[in-house]
Amino acid sequence: MKRIHFLLAVQSFVAILVSINRSGTWTLGYVLPNEFLRWVDFNNMLVLPLISLTAFYLLKKAIEYDSPAREGHAHLAWNLVFIVGLYLLGASYGDHEVTNYLHHRFCLDNPTSELCRIVIFNDDEFSHWVFFTGFVLVNAALLLLQDVFPHREKLTGTDVGLLIFNALFLGAGILANLGFEEIGLDLYIIAILAILSAYLLWKRGRQPLFVYYTVAYWFGLIASFLAQVMR
């Protein structure tokens, strides 16, 4: 459980860093003199996703163990889903961060030009579709791999407390992204994963990822709803 707690803490920490990176003015400087990207775009495209996706992979390895399930079709299927999800997440970051930078630098005053129309579509639409598809696949695969490889030891009260504590940080990251902006497709994506994690928690009992994701997603959804109502 120590490794699982640590890797979940990394995910929660990255969720907070993404919000700080987006909201801080200190990341708006250019990475190089040729001004190819700002630090905010560079961090969100390379630094933070690499940390997060590495932690996702190590988390997947942490919940798997030697058993007949390793050779089963379910294990193979969810591994393939996980790999496809990782690729789509990487592709979405590359598309979104570059076009977001170009959008804000060159297209705010002239959004109707042919070039800006394409840039804005990639920034606001296509990259989001690819991201949310990858996000669902990776997180659903982890939840379903936990179903294939249930934790072999009973969770202690301390373990559950740490899982909930970590989850609140991820929920805060969800709140920061959903609670104070116009809500779009991201609300439905979080709702789908919240329902899946709660169903698995109800079906299989207290498993580490079921507890973590159920608390994080439902806390994020409820807090975001309240924040939207109070705006």
Secondary structure, 3 states (H helix, E strand, C coil): CHHHHHHHHHHHHHHHHHHHHHHCHHHCCECCCCCCCEHHHHHHHHHHHHHHHHHHHHHHHHHCCCCHHHHCHHHHHHHHHHHHHHHHHHHHHHHHHHHHHHHHHHHCCCCCCHHHHHHHHHHHHHHHHHHHHHHHHHHHHHHHHHHHCCCCCCCCHHHHHHHHHHHHHHHHHHHHHHCCCCCCHHHHHHHHHHHHHHHHHHHHCCCHHHHHHHHHHHHHHHHHHHHHHHC
